[in-house]
Amino acid sequence: MSITAGIDVGSTYTKAIILDEKREVLGRDIRPTGFKLTEVSRATYRQALDNAGLTEDDVDYVIATGIGRHQVDFKDIHVTDLTASARGSTLLFPKTLTVLDVGGQTMKASRLDSEAKVRSFRLNDKCAAGTGAFLEKTARYMGFETTEIGPLAATSKEPVPISGVCAVFAESEVINHLSMGTPPSDIMQGSIQSLVERSVQLMKRVKAEPEYTLIGGILRFDTMANAVRKQLDAEVNVPDKDTVQFVAALGAALLGQRRLEKLREEKSTAADVA
Amino acid sequence: MVSDKHEELVGRGNREGAQLFRDWFGELSHTAETGGQAAYVFVMGSLNEILKTFDLPVVFPEINSLQTAVRRVAHEYLAEAEDYGYSPDICGYVKADFAMLQRGGDHPMGQVPKPSIAVLTNACNTYIKWAEIWERMFEIPVVTIDIPGTREADGQTWSGHVDFDNDRRYVEAQLRELITTCEEVTGKKFDIDKLREVLHHANGISVGWKKVLELNKTRPSLFNALTDGTIFLGVANGFRGTATGSAYFERLVEEMEYKAEHGIGTLTEELYRLIFVGVPCYPIFRRFNEMFTEWGGTFIHSTYLWFASGGTNRGFEYDTARPIESLAEGVLISVRDAMDSMFHQDRVLADMIEGYHVDGIIYHPIKSCRTVSTGLADARRYLSKHHDVPSLFIESDMMDRRVVSEAQMKNRIDAFFEGLASRRQQATIG
């Protein structure tokens, strides 16, 4: 049996997936990335293996992805998270043609071809106001935990506009709204809507077509996916809450399986020729 | 009791200016609907004098774009241009104009006609690339008038100086080429007597504009250079060379003189007289001004009214006896002054501090426009070094609300006024 691992070293969280050749997830782990990328990628990998009841010797191929992929010193190869997310998304939703990935520090929209290859992509502008980190910061500033973002926004009655493209400027707007007595729920929902506007704009730029698949940590909150549905006026795929952060790692592990299959084919062809 | 004359005069410039603006856009919409010809021009050297001689309606894309921001829809146009592929860092005026043209000229104030010709100067480097977009989109002739700028700070030359006379001849030759191109585009023969008439009307605007700006030395100030001034500026640009524009400024001078005579100011209590340097913050145009008026501060002057009127503030009067030569001289002096207003405005501001009773200078660099923003830090340092006048540096944009942080701006403005108040208190104590 072929076992592969996908390690996604994101700016906020590091994720690992252990996959077998039947595309079954055998184990996984997630933990904050911090600033020691090599150590955290190794720790996440080992924990995922433990969860699967396996050891490093059982793994045939490791593919690293994410912004910290170059720091994974036990990888066989690395791929960008755009490629990995495309593969992961189409494994979960085979008819996916557009992927929106809202991560901690970046937001990415990709248009795929029918073979899950990235045809075009766009990333957010230089600043972080269009990312998950901004939402988390906004929540924290108002005294709420990240896990409370969804429930808080769900109680909003009159969302306020947050237009700043820069996270610092946007934070000033939040402070201004608070000083004017705006309820935190309306500020939170306004921040989410601002994020959604930017997301949909990115999707338009890649000439998005259905099916749309949304991934990334922010999609843990239903309110985000609902707002995107509303803006696009179309249905969107969202992996279940446990999986939504693992899609790139899953895609990397899947690419590992493909790579092994290709290597086996090449070996078999070479044997035939011999 | 308020007299009939008071009722008639006070605020007339704003009322009539707004109506003229609507009329102007109405005519442009008519031109668009009937497929008539139009010229695309810029505020710094519109060459309206020649275009009006050929009866070409003028479209100012800069004005169209800023109107989308004032009407709070600029973000829609900017997003469309960025969807097309323009970077967020590119001039917001260009992007809004491009998106509007992609929409077939659909503008919140009406329908903008397609260009038959574009005329520009080198006063802004973006003008050149902007016009090239139209050249490709509409396959129209683009005429760029290269205006020699000031060689060094305080180094302007005047008629009789060899450099100036050479420069004037250089501009005149280009104007003659423009006339030839206009003849080709319109199929009309150039009429020099009509040019004389247009120049005569343009003189009315120049003289009136200069007078209006000078009248704001009065205490309390007669108009707010940021808000009211922008309305006057729009008329000065759009109606340059017309009898309507000339009459408007004559009546505006009358209004301002009446207000000066009767001590009618823009604020109930004018506490601080300020000069604005840069381009206004159109996405929150009214609110921006309120952040100053709440403290009793009013803008008595603005460098925007200089460069965005193409230097008309100088009050240059054309000699209709030698129209083309004089037009070249006027364009050279005025556009050169507009360029200097962006880079060498510090000397002129320094001269105004006393006469206009200036309490502070507000510098407003903007993300969209490096041309007007680049020299502001140096200009501010020069003034601070040589003159005891407080100044404030606040950054935002003329179009893009994503880079306008009202909360941060207000904090700085409040701190600035607290400083002004404390300074005044100390001066009183001695």
Interface residues (C-beta under 8 A of the other chain):
Chain A: D125 S163 G164 V165 C166 F169 S172 E173 I175 N176 Q201 K204 R205
Chain B: H75 A79 E82 D83 G85 P88 D400 R401 R402 V403 V404 S405 E406 A407 Q408 K410
